[in-house]
Amino acid sequence: MEAQASGWVGFGLAESGGMRGGDMVLFTAKNQTLVDSYVLDQLVAPFPDDCQSWTWDSSIVESNLLIFEAGRLLDTGDEQDRRIVDDRSLLVPACRVIVAWGDTIEPSFHGPNGPRSAVRFFGTP
């Protein structure tokens, strides 16, 4: 994940295509930490998961650039995490993803810095 930001950046899986019900990982520049998080039905700051499933691989923090690499299992067995399923078949919808970033010390409302899309993690047949 890479963003032009100085505070934090997040990546998430979201069946709804937005924050509601989203499963995300947040990286903060201050301590270069990852927090596995989720959002329920209300539009509030994400809550930390009970089980931290993401593992930090590397990060770069420069004046206005945040980059982090992290990984997790496709199916963590954690009810607060979304499964990443084999989506090679065109009968399986692509995974909806969300991203956000900001310059505040802690993750907060991101305004227009919150695009969404859909990704086929396994490619097409």
Chimera marker file (.cmm) of the C-alpha trace (Angstrom):
<marker_set name="trace">
<marker id="1" x="0.000" y="0.000" z="0.000" r="1" g="1" b="0" radius="0.5"/>
<marker id="2" x="1.295" y="3.449" z="-0.879" r="1" g="1" b="0" radius="0.5"/>
<marker id="3" x="-0.189" y="6.889" z="-0.268" r="1" g="1" b="0" radius="0.5"/>
<marker id="4" x="0.873" y="10.497" z="-0.421" r="1" g="1" b="0" radius="0.5"/>
<marker id="5" x="0.221" y="11.206" z="3.240" r="1" g="1" b="0" radius="0.5"/>
<marker id="6" x="2.156" y="11.952" z="6.401" r="1" g="1" b="0" radius="0.5"/>
<marker id="7" x="-0.074" y="10.405" z="9.087" r="1" g="1" b="0" radius="0.5"/>
<marker id="8" x="-1.769" y="7.137" z="8.194" r="1" g="1" b="0" radius="0.5"/>
<marker id="9" x="-3.062" y="4.899" z="5.410" r="1" g="1" b="0" radius="0.5"/>
<marker id="10" x="-5.614" y="2.095" z="5.428" r="1" g="1" b="0" radius="0.5"/>
<marker id="11" x="-6.693" y="-0.773" z="3.176" r="1" g="1" b="0" radius="0.5"/>
<marker id="12" x="-9.861" y="-2.780" z="3.601" r="1" g="1" b="0" radius="0.5"/>
<marker id="13" x="-12.198" y="-5.441" z="2.296" r="1" g="1" b="0" radius="0.5"/>
<marker id="14" x="-15.793" y="-4.281" z="2.143" r="1" g="1" b="0" radius="0.5"/>
<marker id="15" x="-18.671" y="-6.334" z="0.772" r="1" g="1" b="0" radius="0.5"/>
<marker id="16" x="-20.879" y="-3.227" z="0.871" r="1" g="1" b="0" radius="0.5"/>
<marker id="17" x="-18.334" y="-1.219" z="-1.105" r="1" g="1" b="0" radius="0.5"/>
<marker id="18" x="-17.960" y="1.278" z="1.764" r="1" g="1" b="0" radius="0.5"/>
<marker id="19" x="-16.839" y="1.447" z="5.371" r="1" g="1" b="0" radius="0.5"/>
<marker id="20" x="-19.964" y="-0.169" z="6.834" r="1" g="1" b="0" radius="0.5"/>
<marker id="21" x="-19.094" y="-3.773" z="7.623" r="1" g="1" b="0" radius="0.5"/>
<marker id="22" x="-15.526" y="-3.237" z="6.415" r="1" g="1" b="0" radius="0.5"/>
<marker id="23" x="-12.500" y="-5.241" z="7.504" r="1" g="1" b="0" radius="0.5"/>
<marker id="24" x="-9.328" y="-3.166" z="7.304" r="1" g="1" b="0" radius="0.5"/>
<marker id="25" x="-5.720" y="-2.742" z="8.282" r="1" g="1" b="0" radius="0.5"/>
<marker id="26" x="-4.457" y="0.697" z="9.325" r="1" g="1" b="0" radius="0.5"/>
<marker id="27" x="-0.822" y="1.796" z="9.227" r="1" g="1" b="0" radius="0.5"/>
<marker id="28" x="0.261" y="4.849" z="11.226" r="1" g="1" b="0" radius="0.5"/>
<marker id="29" x="3.502" y="6.681" z="10.484" r="1" g="1" b="0" radius="0.5"/>
<marker id="30" x="4.150" y="7.886" z="14.036" r="1" g="1" b="0" radius="0.5"/>
<marker id="31" x="5.051" y="4.437" z="15.396" r="1" g="1" b="0" radius="0.5"/>
<marker id="32" x="5.055" y="2.543" z="12.084" r="1" g="1" b="0" radius="0.5"/>
<marker id="33" x="2.408" y="0.182" z="13.437" r="1" g="1" b="0" radius="0.5"/>
<marker id="34" x="-0.371" y="-1.883" z="11.881" r="1" g="1" b="0" radius="0.5"/>
<marker id="35" x="-3.789" y="-2.332" z="13.466" r="1" g="1" b="0" radius="0.5"/>
<marker id="36" x="-6.232" y="-4.940" z="12.167" r="1" g="1" b="0" radius="0.5"/>
<marker id="37" x="-9.601" y="-3.186" z="12.455" r="1" g="1" b="0" radius="0.5"/>
<marker id="38" x="-13.280" y="-3.361" z="11.507" r="1" g="1" b="0" radius="0.5"/>
<marker id="39" x="-16.351" y="-1.140" z="11.245" r="1" g="1" b="0" radius="0.5"/>
<marker id="40" x="-19.874" y="-2.258" z="12.111" r="1" g="1" b="0" radius="0.5"/>
<marker id="41" x="-22.983" y="-0.552" z="10.772" r="1" g="1" b="0" radius="0.5"/>
<marker id="42" x="-22.310" y="2.998" z="11.884" r="1" g="1" b="0" radius="0.5"/>
<marker id="43" x="-19.896" y="5.425" z="10.258" r="1" g="1" b="0" radius="0.5"/>
<marker id="44" x="-17.372" y="5.760" z="13.064" r="1" g="1" b="0" radius="0.5"/>
<marker id="45" x="-13.638" y="5.285" z="13.477" r="1" g="1" b="0" radius="0.5"/>
<marker id="46" x="-12.642" y="1.626" z="13.027" r="1" g="1" b="0" radius="0.5"/>
<marker id="47" x="-12.382" y="-0.604" z="16.108" r="1" g="1" b="0" radius="0.5"/>
<marker id="48" x="-9.268" y="-2.766" z="16.645" r="1" g="1" b="0" radius="0.5"/>
<marker id="49" x="-9.947" y="-6.482" z="16.078" r="1" g="1" b="0" radius="0.5"/>
<marker id="50" x="-9.729" y="-8.795" z="19.063" r="1" g="1" b="0" radius="0.5"/>
<marker id="51" x="-7.272" y="-10.898" z="17.037" r="1" g="1" b="0" radius="0.5"/>
<marker id="52" x="-4.559" y="-9.047" z="15.088" r="1" g="1" b="0" radius="0.5"/>
<marker id="53" x="-4.275" y="-11.091" z="11.864" r="1" g="1" b="0" radius="0.5"/>
<marker id="54" x="-2.042" y="-8.821" z="9.742" r="1" g="1" b="0" radius="0.5"/>
<marker id="55" x="1.727" y="-9.149" z="9.893" r="1" g="1" b="0" radius="0.5"/>
<marker id="56" x="4.038" y="-6.252" z="9.092" r="1" g="1" b="0" radius="0.5"/>
<marker id="57" x="6.656" y="-6.939" z="6.402" r="1" g="1" b="0" radius="0.5"/>
<marker id="58" x="8.218" y="-3.525" z="5.726" r="1" g="1" b="0" radius="0.5"/>
<marker id="59" x="7.462" y="0.179" z="5.599" r="1" g="1" b="0" radius="0.5"/>
<marker id="60" x="8.850" y="3.484" z="4.366" r="1" g="1" b="0" radius="0.5"/>
<marker id="61" x="7.904" y="6.785" z="5.958" r="1" g="1" b="0" radius="0.5"/>
<marker id="62" x="9.129" y="9.941" z="4.249" r="1" g="1" b="0" radius="0.5"/>
<marker id="63" x="7.948" y="13.562" z="4.427" r="1" g="1" b="0" radius="0.5"/>
<marker id="64" x="4.745" y="13.027" z="2.439" r="1" g="1" b="0" radius="0.5"/>
<marker id="65" x="4.895" y="9.353" z="1.480" r="1" g="1" b="0" radius="0.5"/>
<marker id="66" x="3.747" y="6.272" z="3.361" r="1" g="1" b="0" radius="0.5"/>
<marker id="67" x="4.389" y="2.763" z="2.061" r="1" g="1" b="0" radius="0.5"/>
<marker id="68" x="3.756" y="-0.470" z="3.907" r="1" g="1" b="0" radius="0.5"/>
<marker id="69" x="3.773" y="-4.134" z="3.011" r="1" g="1" b="0" radius="0.5"/>
<marker id="70" x="1.803" y="-6.556" z="5.117" r="1" g="1" b="0" radius="0.5"/>
<marker id="71" x="0.160" y="-9.930" z="4.799" r="1" g="1" b="0" radius="0.5"/>
<marker id="72" x="-2.465" y="-12.148" z="6.327" r="1" g="1" b="0" radius="0.5"/>
<marker id="73" x="-4.093" y="-15.518" z="5.701" r="1" g="1" b="0" radius="0.5"/>
<marker id="74" x="-6.861" y="-15.701" z="3.092" r="1" g="1" b="0" radius="0.5"/>
<marker id="75" x="-9.124" y="-17.186" z="5.766" r="1" g="1" b="0" radius="0.5"/>
<marker id="76" x="-8.006" y="-16.217" z="9.263" r="1" g="1" b="0" radius="0.5"/>
<marker id="77" x="-10.840" y="-18.037" z="11.029" r="1" g="1" b="0" radius="0.5"/>
<marker id="78" x="-11.590" y="-14.764" z="12.828" r="1" g="1" b="0" radius="0.5"/>
<marker id="79" x="-15.234" y="-13.636" z="12.681" r="1" g="1" b="0" radius="0.5"/>
<marker id="80" x="-14.070" y="-9.990" z="12.508" r="1" g="1" b="0" radius="0.5"/>
<marker id="81" x="-12.081" y="-10.665" z="9.310" r="1" g="1" b="0" radius="0.5"/>
<marker id="82" x="-13.493" y="-11.055" z="5.803" r="1" g="1" b="0" radius="0.5"/>
<marker id="83" x="-12.402" y="-14.159" z="3.919" r="1" g="1" b="0" radius="0.5"/>
<marker id="84" x="-10.570" y="-13.666" z="0.631" r="1" g="1" b="0" radius="0.5"/>
<marker id="85" x="-12.023" y="-16.278" z="-1.714" r="1" g="1" b="0" radius="0.5"/>
<marker id="86" x="-10.749" y="-17.734" z="-4.982" r="1" g="1" b="0" radius="0.5"/>
<marker id="87" x="-12.313" y="-15.389" z="-7.519" r="1" g="1" b="0" radius="0.5"/>
<marker id="88" x="-10.822" y="-16.783" z="-10.746" r="1" g="1" b="0" radius="0.5"/>
<marker id="89" x="-14.270" y="-17.775" z="-11.967" r="1" g="1" b="0" radius="0.5"/>
<marker id="90" x="-16.264" y="-14.944" z="-13.479" r="1" g="1" b="0" radius="0.5"/>
<marker id="91" x="-19.238" y="-16.402" z="-11.571" r="1" g="1" b="0" radius="0.5"/>
<marker id="92" x="-17.596" y="-15.174" z="-8.353" r="1" g="1" b="0" radius="0.5"/>
<marker id="93" x="-17.703" y="-11.382" z="-7.935" r="1" g="1" b="0" radius="0.5"/>
<marker id="94" x="-14.449" y="-9.474" z="-7.558" r="1" g="1" b="0" radius="0.5"/>
<marker id="95" x="-13.577" y="-8.453" z="-3.993" r="1" g="1" b="0" radius="0.5"/>
<marker id="96" x="-14.680" y="-4.929" z="-3.118" r="1" g="1" b="0" radius="0.5"/>
<marker id="97" x="-11.844" y="-2.944" z="-1.564" r="1" g="1" b="0" radius="0.5"/>
<marker id="98" x="-11.578" y="0.425" z="0.135" r="1" g="1" b="0" radius="0.5"/>
<marker id="99" x="-8.580" y="2.617" z="0.885" r="1" g="1" b="0" radius="0.5"/>
<marker id="100" x="-8.131" y="5.813" z="2.856" r="1" g="1" b="0" radius="0.5"/>
<marker id="101" x="-5.319" y="8.072" z="4.008" r="1" g="1" b="0" radius="0.5"/>
<marker id="102" x="-4.701" y="11.235" z="5.949" r="1" g="1" b="0" radius="0.5"/>
<marker id="103" x="-2.163" y="13.570" z="7.496" r="1" g="1" b="0" radius="0.5"/>
<marker id="104" x="-3.444" y="13.428" z="11.084" r="1" g="1" b="0" radius="0.5"/>
<marker id="105" x="-1.454" y="11.473" z="13.683" r="1" g="1" b="0" radius="0.5"/>
<marker id="106" x="-4.282" y="8.972" z="14.241" r="1" g="1" b="0" radius="0.5"/>
<marker id="107" x="-6.736" y="7.660" z="11.611" r="1" g="1" b="0" radius="0.5"/>
<marker id="108" x="-9.735" y="9.955" z="11.366" r="1" g="1" b="0" radius="0.5"/>
<marker id="109" x="-12.342" y="11.132" z="8.869" r="1" g="1" b="0" radius="0.5"/>
<marker id="110" x="-10.633" y="10.989" z="5.474" r="1" g="1" b="0" radius="0.5"/>
<marker id="111" x="-12.916" y="13.242" z="3.392" r="1" g="1" b="0" radius="0.5"/>
<marker id="112" x="-12.251" y="12.711" z="-0.328" r="1" g="1" b="0" radius="0.5"/>
<marker id="113" x="-9.209" y="10.495" z="0.420" r="1" g="1" b="0" radius="0.5"/>
<marker id="114" x="-11.287" y="7.322" z="0.402" r="1" g="1" b="0" radius="0.5"/>
<marker id="115" x="-11.681" y="5.697" z="-3.002" r="1" g="1" b="0" radius="0.5"/>
<marker id="116" x="-13.180" y="2.264" z="-3.518" r="1" g="1" b="0" radius="0.5"/>
<marker id="117" x="-12.912" y="-0.349" z="-6.220" r="1" g="1" b="0" radius="0.5"/>
<marker id="118" x="-13.099" y="-4.074" z="-6.894" r="1" g="1" b="0" radius="0.5"/>
<marker id="119" x="-10.107" y="-6.392" z="-7.313" r="1" g="1" b="0" radius="0.5"/>
<marker id="120" x="-9.725" y="-9.954" z="-8.548" r="1" g="1" b="0" radius="0.5"/>
<marker id="121" x="-7.019" y="-11.253" z="-6.240" r="1" g="1" b="0" radius="0.5"/>
<marker id="122" x="-6.690" y="-14.513" z="-8.168" r="1" g="1" b="0" radius="0.5"/>
<marker id="123" x="-7.048" y="-13.105" z="-11.701" r="1" g="1" b="0" radius="0.5"/>
<marker id="124" x="-9.271" y="-14.457" z="-14.426" r="1" g="1" b="0" radius="0.5"/>
<marker id="125" x="-9.274" y="-18.047" z="-15.774" r="1" g="1" b="0" radius="0.5"/>
<link id1="1" id2="2" r="1" g="1" b="0" radius="0.2"/>
<link id1="2" id2="3" r="1" g="1" b="0" radius="0.2"/>
<link id1="3" id2="4" r="1" g="1" b="0" radius="0.2"/>
<link id1="4" id2="5" r="1" g="1" b="0" radius="0.2"/>
<link id1="5" id2="6" r="1" g="1" b="0" radius="0.2"/>
<link id1="6" id2="7" r="1" g="1" b="0" radius="0.2"/>
<link id1="7" id2="8" r="1" g="1" b="0" radius="0.2"/>
<link id1="8" id2="9" r="1" g="1" b="0" radius="0.2"/>
<link id1="9" id2="10" r="1" g="1" b="0" radius="0.2"/>
<link id1="10" id2="11" r="1" g="1" b="0" radius="0.2"/>
<link id1="11" id2="12" r="1" g="1" b="0" radius="0.2"/>
<link id1="12" id2="13" r="1" g="1" b="0" radius="0.2"/>
<link id1="13" id2="14" r="1" g="1" b="0" radius="0.2"/>
<link id1="14" id2="15" r="1" g="1" b="0" radius="0.2"/>
<link id1="15" id2="16" r="1" g="1" b="0" radius="0.2"/>
<link id1="16" id2="17" r="1" g="1" b="0" radius="0.2"/>
<link id1="17" id2="18" r="1" g="1" b="0" radius="0.2"/>
<link id1="18" id2="19" r="1" g="1" b="0" radius="0.2"/>
<link id1="19" id2="20" r="1" g="1" b="0" radius="0.2"/>
<link id1="20" id2="21" r="1" g="1" b="0" radius="0.2"/>
<link id1="21" id2="22" r="1" g="1" b="0" radius="0.2"/>
<link id1="22" id2="23" r="1" g="1" b="0" radius="0.2"/>
<link id1="23" id2="24" r="1" g="1" b="0" radius="0.2"/>
<link id1="24" id2="25" r="1" g="1" b="0" radius="0.2"/>
<link id1="25" id2="26" r="1" g="1" b="0" radius="0.2"/>
<link id1="26" id2="27" r="1" g="1" b="0" radius="0.2"/>
<link id1="27" id2="28" r="1" g="1" b="0" radius="0.2"/>
<link id1="28" id2="29" r="1" g="1" b="0" radius="0.2"/>
<link id1="29" id2="30" r="1" g="1" b="0" radius="0.2"/>
<link id1="30" id2="31" r="1" g="1" b="0" radius="0.2"/>
<link id1="31" id2="32" r="1" g="1" b="0" radius="0.2"/>
<link id1="32" id2="33" r="1" g="1" b="0" radius="0.2"/>
<link id1="33" id2="34" r="1" g="1" b="0" radius="0.2"/>
<link id1="34" id2="35" r="1" g="1" b="0" radius="0.2"/>
<link id1="35" id2="36" r="1" g="1" b="0" radius="0.2"/>
<link id1="36" id2="37" r="1" g="1" b="0" radius="0.2"/>
<link id1="37" id2="38" r="1" g="1" b="0" radius="0.2"/>
<link id1="38" id2="39" r="1" g="1" b="0" radius="0.2"/>
<link id1="39" id2="40" r="1" g="1" b="0" radius="0.2"/>
<link id1="40" id2="41" r="1" g="1" b="0" radius="0.2"/>
<link id1="41" id2="42" r="1" g="1" b="0" radius="0.2"/>
<link id1="42" id2="43" r="1" g="1" b="0" radius="0.2"/>
<link id1="43" id2="44" r="1" g="1" b="0" radius="0.2"/>
<link id1="44" id2="45" r="1" g="1" b="0" radius="0.2"/>
<link id1="45" id2="46" r="1" g="1" b="0" radius="0.2"/>
<link id1="46" id2="47" r="1" g="1" b="0" radius="0.2"/>
<link id1="47" id2="48" r="1" g="1" b="0" radius="0.2"/>
<link id1="48" id2="49" r="1" g="1" b="0" radius="0.2"/>
<link id1="49" id2="50" r="1" g="1" b="0" radius="0.2"/>
<link id1="50" id2="51" r="1" g="1" b="0" radius="0.2"/>
<link id1="51" id2="52" r="1" g="1" b="0" radius="0.2"/>
<link id1="52" id2="53" r="1" g="1" b="0" radius="0.2"/>
<link id1="53" id2="54" r="1" g="1" b="0" radius="0.2"/>
<link id1="54" id2="55" r="1" g="1" b="0" radius="0.2"/>
<link id1="55" id2="56" r="1" g="1" b="0" radius="0.2"/>
<link id1="56" id2="57" r="1" g="1" b="0" radius="0.2"/>
<link id1="57" id2="58" r="1" g="1" b="0" radius="0.2"/>
<link id1="58" id2="59" r="1" g="1" b="0" radius="0.2"/>
<link id1="59" id2="60" r="1" g="1" b="0" radius="0.2"/>
<link id1="60" id2="61" r="1" g="1" b="0" radius="0.2"/>
<link id1="61" id2="62" r="1" g="1" b="0" radius="0.2"/>
<link id1="62" id2="63" r="1" g="1" b="0" radius="0.2"/>
<link id1="63" id2="64" r="1" g="1" b="0" radius="0.2"/>
<link id1="64" id2="65" r="1" g="1" b="0" radius="0.2"/>
<link id1="65" id2="66" r="1" g="1" b="0" radius="0.2"/>
<link id1="66" id2="67" r="1" g="1" b="0" radius="0.2"/>
<link id1="67" id2="68" r="1" g="1" b="0" radius="0.2"/>
<link id1="68" id2="69" r="1" g="1" b="0" radius="0.2"/>
<link id1="69" id2="70" r="1" g="1" b="0" radius="0.2"/>
<link id1="70" id2="71" r="1" g="1" b="0" radius="0.2"/>
<link id1="71" id2="72" r="1" g="1" b="0" radius="0.2"/>
<link id1="72" id2="73" r="1" g="1" b="0" radius="0.2"/>
<link id1="73" id2="74" r="1" g="1" b="0" radius="0.2"/>
<link id1="74" id2="75" r="1" g="1" b="0" radius="0.2"/>
<link id1="75" id2="76" r="1" g="1" b="0" radius="0.2"/>
<link id1="76" id2="77" r="1" g="1" b="0" radius="0.2"/>
<link id1="77" id2="78" r="1" g="1" b="0" radius="0.2"/>
<link id1="78" id2="79" r="1" g="1" b="0" radius="0.2"/>
<link id1="79" id2="80" r="1" g="1" b="0" radius="0.2"/>
<link id1="80" id2="81" r="1" g="1" b="0" radius="0.2"/>
<link id1="81" id2="82" r="1" g="1" b="0" radius="0.2"/>
<link id1="82" id2="83" r="1" g="1" b="0" radius="0.2"/>
<link id1="83" id2="84" r="1" g="1" b="0" radius="0.2"/>
<link id1="84" id2="85" r="1" g="1" b="0" radius="0.2"/>
<link id1="85" id2="86" r="1" g="1" b="0" radius="0.2"/>
<link id1="86" id2="87" r="1" g="1" b="0" radius="0.2"/>
<link id1="87" id2="88" r="1" g="1" b="0" radius="0.2"/>
<link id1="88" id2="89" r="1" g="1" b="0" radius="0.2"/>
<link id1="89" id2="90" r="1" g="1" b="0" radius="0.2"/>
<link id1="90" id2="91" r="1" g="1" b="0" radius="0.2"/>
<link id1="91" id2="92" r="1" g="1" b="0" radius="0.2"/>
<link id1="92" id2="93" r="1" g="1" b="0" radius="0.2"/>
<link id1="93" id2="94" r="1" g="1" b="0" radius="0.2"/>
<link id1="94" id2="95" r="1" g="1" b="0" radius="0.2"/>
<link id1="95" id2="96" r="1" g="1" b="0" radius="0.2"/>
<link id1="96" id2="97" r="1" g="1" b="0" radius="0.2"/>
<link id1="97" id2="98" r="1" g="1" b="0" radius="0.2"/>
<link id1="98" id2="99" r="1" g="1" b="0" radius="0.2"/>
<link id1="99" id2="100" r="1" g="1" b="0" radius="0.2"/>
<link id1="100" id2="101" r="1" g="1" b="0" radius="0.2"/>
<link id1="101" id2="102" r="1" g="1" b="0" radius="0.2"/>
<link id1="102" id2="103" r="1" g="1" b="0" radius="0.2"/>
<link id1="103" id2="104" r="1" g="1" b="0" radius="0.2"/>
<link id1="104" id2="105" r="1" g="1" b="0" radius="0.2"/>
<link id1="105" id2="106" r="1" g="1" b="0" radius="0.2"/>
<link id1="106" id2="107" r="1" g="1" b="0" radius="0.2"/>
<link id1="107" id2="108" r="1" g="1" b="0" radius="0.2"/>
<link id1="108" id2="109" r="1" g="1" b="0" radius="0.2"/>
<link id1="109" id2="110" r="1" g="1" b="0" radius="0.2"/>
<link id1="110" id2="111" r="1" g="1" b="0" radius="0.2"/>
<link id1="111" id2="112" r="1" g="1" b="0" radius="0.2"/>
<link id1="112" id2="113" r="1" g="1" b="0" radius="0.2"/>
<link id1="113" id2="114" r="1" g="1" b="0" radius="0.2"/>
<link id1="114" id2="115" r="1" g="1" b="0" radius="0.2"/>
<link id1="115" id2="116" r="1" g="1" b="0" radius="0.2"/>
<link id1="116" id2="117" r="1" g="1" b="0" radius="0.2"/>
<link id1="117" id2="118" r="1" g="1" b="0" radius="0.2"/>
<link id1="118" id2="119" r="1" g="1" b="0" radius="0.2"/>
<link id1="119" id2="120" r="1" g="1" b="0" radius="0.2"/>
<link id1="120" id2="121" r="1" g="1" b="0" radius="0.2"/>
<link id1="121" id2="122" r="1" g="1" b="0" radius="0.2"/>
<link id1="122" id2="123" r="1" g="1" b="0" radius="0.2"/>
<link id1="123" id2="124" r="1" g="1" b="0" radius="0.2"/>
<link id1="124" id2="125" r="1" g="1" b="0" radius="0.2"/>
</marker_set>
